[in-house]
Amino acid sequence: MFLVSWPGGSWQTTAVYVAVIFATYVAAFWLTLVFWTARDIRQRSSSPAAQIGAPLIVLFGFLPGHWLYLIMRPRYTRAQLYARALEEEALRLELDRQVSCPSCSRTVRDDYLVCPACKAQLKQACANCSKPLANAWVACPYCATERNPASRTPEVIAGRALPDIQAEPLPQPAEPAAQPQPVPVVMTAVAAAAASDNNQAAAG
């Protein structure tokens, strides 16, 4: 009679081998979950309590602890939150850069010369290259042509165009009144002597 031998000698020995292999697999899987949880929570939170507590939950809770961590963990990683913050900052800067027409308050581009809605003049063009020039520029940055100060448009502050203020002429000081010239004493004595001679001649 031909007898087939049991792998490992007996079924008890084989069961021990299978149990050891299964326990090793479970232990490796368990430690892998703990390591993954520790790495994942560091990417999602900078709190020391969260970085220590999350791996401990998985270490002592195994699969139920891992499921609990998946439910309670932050939704976004710190890298995703940083990328979102950059997008929001870029959007805010884009909104701040939008320029409105001082006449009709509609949004216009920074390189417009006139408003396409109301035809209000927004900027002056360079006399050489026809590029739009800002009001504060004294020369064209594209062709280095000096700008004529008389061609500058009024500056726009808070969405309103400020009118040009022309300096009033200063009042001229009044000319001093002419002072009477003093009569020389000698001339007065001569005139008195002549009048006395005339009187004596008339009496004689």
Sequence and secondary structure as in RCSB ss.txt:
>XXXX:A:sequence
MFLVSWPGGSWQTTAVYVAVIFATYVAAFWLTLVFWTARDIRQRSSSPAAQIGAPLIVLFGFLPGHWLYLIMRPR
YTRAQLYARALEEEALRLELDRQVSCPSCSRTVRDDYLVCPACKAQLKQACANCSKPLANAWVACPYCATERNPA
SRTPEVIAGRALPDIQAEPLPQPAEPAAQPQPVPVVMTAVAAAAASDNNQAAAG
>XXXX:A:secstr
      TTSSHHHHHHHHHHHHHHHHHHHHHHHHHHHHHHHHHH   HHHHHHHHHHHHHHHHHHHHHHHHHS S
S HHHHHHHHHHHHHHHHHHHT EE TTT  EE TT SB TTT  B  EE TTT  EE TT SB TTT  B  GG
G    EETTEE                       HHHHHHHHHHHHHHHHHHH 
